[in-house]
Amino acid sequence: MLVARLRFMLGRGLKRKLSDYEENMAGLSSAFDSSRNLPYSLKRQLVLNMCLTKLQTYKMVVEPNLHRSVLIANTVRQIQEEMRQESSQQPVNVCNGIAPNPLSYPGIDSSGISLHLPSGSNQQESNGCNSWSAEGPIENSLLMVSDDDMSSAISSILKDLDFMEDISPPTSLVPAGDDEPKSPESTCLKLEDDRQDLKGAECVFGSFEISNSTSYLKDLAIDDIFEDIDTSMYDSDFCVPPLMTPRPPSSATEETLKTFPSCNSSSANNIPICRTDLSELDHIMEILVGS
Amino acid sequence: MKCFSRYLPYIFRPPNTILSCSCHTEADIISTVEFNHTGELLATGDKGGRVVIFQREQESKNQPHRRGEYNVYSTFQSHEPEFDYLKSLEIEEKINKIRWLPQQNAAYFLLSTNDKTVKLWKVSERDKRPEGYNLKDEDGRLRDPSMITMLRVPVLRPMDLMVEATPRRVFANAHTYHINSISVNSDYETYMSADDLRINLWNFEITNQSFNIVDIKPANMEELTEVITAAEFHPHHCNTFVYSSSKGTIRLCDMRASALCDRHSKFFEEPEDPSNRSFFSEIISSISDVKFSHSGRYIMTRDYLTVKVWDLNMENRPIETYQVHDYLRSKLCSLYENDCIFDKFECVWNGSDSVIMTGSYNNFFRMFDRNTKRDVTLEASRENSKPRAILKPRKVCVGGKRRKDEISVDSLDFSKKILHTAWHPSENIIAVAATNNLYIFQDKVN
């Protein structure tokens, strides 16, 4: 879609590209290089999208290149700063829209992920985008990235780069808490981050999918999911405290629990943890006893 | 077509053979090139962790026109791929840098490094072997003592030359991030290794300890905005070194000032040209290589589009700036998209510090004469490198009509990049690494 509109903007002469992501990006970047008529804001948005795509690709690699990640993160920050300054000069607020799902870039078949925008943000988008509407159809179709999204995207990249356990030589002091290896739970689901803007933070790097799926789960009856699990052991008032290190009461746990509104036990916080722990303990006991 | 001998005081011609592997695999890509201090030896490291050392032929009276050519002297596997089980990371065996030590006895010593480990290698020759042992025969089998009737003294007899490389020291486990530079100090007792965030000082004799002399890692990694890209010791002052950053700055540090050189003695930075500002300004300002001149008076830095020469006594701007391939300035978005903008080109001085050289794309490399301000573009390719032929200067046509023999910017092959070059310390001999091929060009005789 975006490429079609871009062609409209640039007029004739732009070669027809295959609907392949990489070729489209190459087409866009060569359009960036060759055309002098592209509006500055569009160029900036293209660069920003490329940066975020690269950062997302790096996140999937086990050991991303630190040098490149820092350079790209700085570019994103620079663009973010520019947009912030522009918005502070504008009378209306810049759109605080939903971050682009990276897979919805032009050319990619996004049938796997559908972008459901909650109705509230649509309102925001139409109200706040007055400054952009003059540019043409492209800006409205390009999804805006909010400041928080970008900051948290950069933060998450750099935090991940620090997950390696630091081997410092004895002469230098290592600041406390600096070099803890990243705990497994925080690596995967971004829901467990303690960022303020939960709505936007995870969106940039594909966990938008997760928000969708939790709403899906709300529709199911909880009892249906668990009806084949033997819960006779757990139907007592005494709740075994969690055997693992208790997770700090975070928004994560509350978020997870929102999807299970009808928990059986009185101690709602501990039940999901208890069940897993007890079954694990059981399993271990069986192995030890050799039964 | 002008002969470029008018621009530069010498002409290069290729040798009889181009040194390369017959089969081109990923592991054969040359990743570093370095002459030793006399220029007699030339070492190359590749992505497969191998080091190949070439030695210059002695000039013979029989063939005076055939000035010393380089032949393979020794090949050895320096680094193997490793797996860090703790972090679940694979450590590449690619040789990032090789640095020679000055020769102090009959053997040669060099440092080679991959991302994590530095090794000291001893390369020595053996051309004699003892013969005539009493207790064992020539095959090495023990002789029956009752059969020995007389005593003899073993003698050394000449044998075919054997060159053996042995690892003498392994300096490991000191770098969390990837090592990008190593530099031997002028005291010949210490050297430094630099990764993205830290620089360590080593003594050659001690492998289980190193001093951390620079640490730019912030307490909170989210605040990280700058990394170390290259570092080098001053050629004469063993207390001075420089390191460059991804923000286009160079810091000169004096180790006498404090144990941890986080505070620089000098800070070299050129103010940004507002007319050239773009989204990619910071990325292209990242310095990929820094080299002291042989005199120790200047430093040269390479960023994506330019080479700059700085006077150590002037921090606010370079004294010379050379455009390597300015025609790429209008292609930065495409080059960013295909990651070419992150390519790390190296730069070298010639022996007298009068000419500097660096690589480009399409197997082109560039030379700049600092005195005459002339420059030339040459190509390292098989087609252009007939033996005894003179290298023809190349030209990139930016726009408009393309003349014959010119190549347009859009036809450049960005997969053929010359990142690594080396210049003989005293003669006009250059080594150019083009992917998996090594080209050695020599000055024309007479």
HADDOCK unambig.tbl for C-alpha pairs under 7 A between the chains (distance, minus, plus):
assign (segid A and resid 26 and name CA) (segid B and resid 334 and name CA) 6.55 0.50 0.50
assign (segid A and resid 26 and name CA) (segid B and resid 337 and name CA) 6.91 0.50 0.50
assign (segid A and resid 29 and name CA) (segid B and resid 333 and name CA) 5.30 0.50 0.50
assign (segid A and resid 29 and name CA) (segid B and resid 334 and name CA) 4.99 0.50 0.50
assign (segid A and resid 29 and name CA) (segid B and resid 337 and name CA) 6.90 0.50 0.50
assign (segid A and resid 30 and name CA) (segid B and resid 333 and name CA) 6.97 0.50 0.50
assign (segid A and resid 30 and name CA) (segid B and resid 334 and name CA) 5.61 0.50 0.50
assign (segid A and resid 32 and name CA) (segid B and resid 333 and name CA) 6.67 0.50 0.50
assign (segid A and resid 33 and name CA) (segid B and resid 330 and name CA) 5.85 0.50 0.50
assign (segid A and resid 33 and name CA) (segid B and resid 331 and name CA) 5.40 0.50 0.50
assign (segid A and resid 33 and name CA) (segid B and resid 333 and name CA) 6.08 0.50 0.50
assign (segid A and resid 67 and name CA) (segid B and resid 227 and name CA) 6.31 0.50 0.50
assign (segid A and resid 70 and name CA) (segid B and resid 225 and name CA) 5.86 0.50 0.50
assign (segid A and resid 70 and name CA) (segid B and resid 226 and name CA) 6.81 0.50 0.50
assign (segid A and resid 71 and name CA) (segid B and resid 283 and name CA) 5.95 0.50 0.50
assign (segid A and resid 74 and name CA) (segid B and resid 225 and name CA) 6.51 0.50 0.50
assign (segid A and resid 75 and name CA) (segid B and resid 279 and name CA) 6.90 0.50 0.50
assign (segid A and resid 155 and name CA) (segid B and resid 222 and name CA) 5.14 0.50 0.50
assign (segid A and resid 158 and name CA) (segid B and resid 221 and name CA) 5.82 0.50 0.50
assign (segid A and resid 158 and name CA) (segid B and resid 222 and name CA) 5.25 0.50 0.50
assign (segid A and resid 159 and name CA) (segid B and resid 221 and name CA) 6.04 0.50 0.50
assign (segid A and resid 159 and name CA) (segid B and resid 222 and name CA) 6.13 0.50 0.50
assign (segid A and resid 162 and name CA) (segid B and resid 221 and name CA) 6.43 0.50 0.50
assign (segid A and resid 164 and name CA) (segid B and resid 87 and name CA) 6.64 0.50 0.50
assign (segid A and resid 166 and name CA) (segid B and resid 176 and name CA) 5.94 0.50 0.50
assign (segid A and resid 167 and name CA) (segid B and resid 174 and name CA) 6.86 0.50 0.50
assign (segid A and resid 167 and name CA) (segid B and resid 176 and name CA) 6.08 0.50 0.50
assign (segid A and resid 169 and name CA) (segid B and resid 174 and name CA) 6.92 0.50 0.50
assign (segid A and resid 169 and name CA) (segid B and resid 212 and name CA) 6.64 0.50 0.50
assign (segid A and resid 171 and name CA) (segid B and resid 211 and name CA) 6.90 0.50 0.50
assign (segid A and resid 171 and name CA) (segid B and resid 212 and name CA) 6.87 0.50 0.50
assign (segid A and resid 172 and name CA) (segid B and resid 212 and name CA) 6.89 0.50 0.50
assign (segid A and resid 175 and name CA) (segid B and resid 219 and name CA) 6.39 0.50 0.50
assign (segid A and resid 178 and name CA) (segid B and resid 219 and name CA) 6.50 0.50 0.50
